[in-house]
Amino acid sequence: MPTSIYEVNSMEKQEREALLSVLLPHRLLEMFSVDPATFLNDKGIRGVSFVCPERMPFFQVNLRRDPRDRDAVYFLDVSTSPFGQMEISFVVVNDPDGDRFDIDVDEHGQDTYFGTARRNVPEEIRAMQAGLSPGQVRRGLKAMKDLVACWEEFFGRLGHTFFFLEPLTYNSAILYERSGFQYLQGSEKMKEIDREFRPGGALFARLDGSTPFRMPGQHRTVRGRSWAIHDGILDGPWESPKMYKSIGVHAVVSTFTGEEY
């Protein structure tokens, strides 16, 4: 059994795809009628693709309802960290039947990198009003439990006892907390953010209605805080914490003391 991404990518294709199929949640395959053995949907079209370049430190898993769809149902990028460990470097889950919000491109069609490089504020407002979080172009599929179970099985098969990721947004960090992850770096910053969003805190005071993303009351929810952070309410830029999950262990970590997600 391989233990590194380089070894995974150099496997024989059929054997490699059988291994990587562990990363595909059965609930999502069933939802979109994709056969877990052949990766063909009910129309006979392959709905799963793998990108595994030899001698490169990453691989990608891509599930689409239809290959022509603009957005993947599930996209996963696994890479090698600077410390030589495997990590989840990017993950997206989309409901292809949900409304789309073009927060990923600006008014000129340029990539916003999910709002991290530039922003499409009108689309972000629409997304926020529809109940989405920063970085989402469509609503999700409530798949976190399924994803983490697949990740644990995959990394466990490769002999790893834990794996890493860096959440892109504040709300993602809270979701990973609730899924049993803990912090390698950034725990104190997350606690500070929680403290300053409480009444009397500096961030609470900045929820003054000065922008649509800084309305009074947003401190109560994870999404509300996350949109305010995305809008630049912190003293400095948001820095993704470093988190890890020990396989088979649910770390009881909670840095959010607000009211609801």
Secondary structure, DSSP 8 states (H G I E B T S, - for coil): ---SHHHHHTS-HHHHHHHHGGGS-HHHHHHTT--TTT-B-TTS-B-EEEE--TTSSEEEEEE-SSTT-SS-SEEEEEEE-TTS-EEEEEEEE--TTS----TTB-TTS-B-TTTTSS--HHHHHHHHHTT--TT-SS---S-HHHHHHHHHHHHHHTT-SEEEE--SSHHHHHHHHHTT-EEEE-HHHHHHHHHHHSTTSHHHHT-SSSSTTS-TTGGGBHHHHHHHHHTT-SSS-----EEEEETT---------SSB-
